[in-house]
Amino acid sequence: MTSPIGGTSAAPQAAPQQSLKGVSGMTSDDFMKLLVAQLRYQDPTAPSDATTFMAQTAQLTQVDTMNALAQSQRDLLVATLSSQASGLIGRTVDYLDSAGARVTGTVTGATFGTSPTVRIDGSDVPLGSIISQAG
């Protein structure tokens, strides 16, 4: 397989993790791979100047830092939603069922993760379906 930078690789690369696409349509993983490939396959007899190399290194560091920050924000969101779900245990809430009807029930349990649910009268209800809670 021919590399877009001019080198060759023995096997295809694994699919990158999904990332949010930027304005250019490239994911941060695509940008990182392109930058690393450019550094790996540059001609050692005619390397790019130090200023360009430092700028590319700074870009690589910024992308890595932004990815870490985005992951931290996702983790914080999951923790917040999980806390909200557990805080409803024992409370009476109103929620919209799958048909869109308003239903009242008492929360007896909760599941955690990126899409937390609460257990009401034996059914798992998405946290986003809760519309109000009794004082």
Buried (B, 14 or more C-beta within 10 A) or exposed (E): EEEEEEEEEEEEEEEEEEBEEEEEEBBBBBBBBEBEBBBEEBEEEEEEEEEEEEEBEEEBEEBEEEBEEEEEEEEEEBEEBBEBBBEBEEBBBBBBEEEEEEBEBBBEEBBBEEEBBBBBEEEEBBBEBBEEEEE
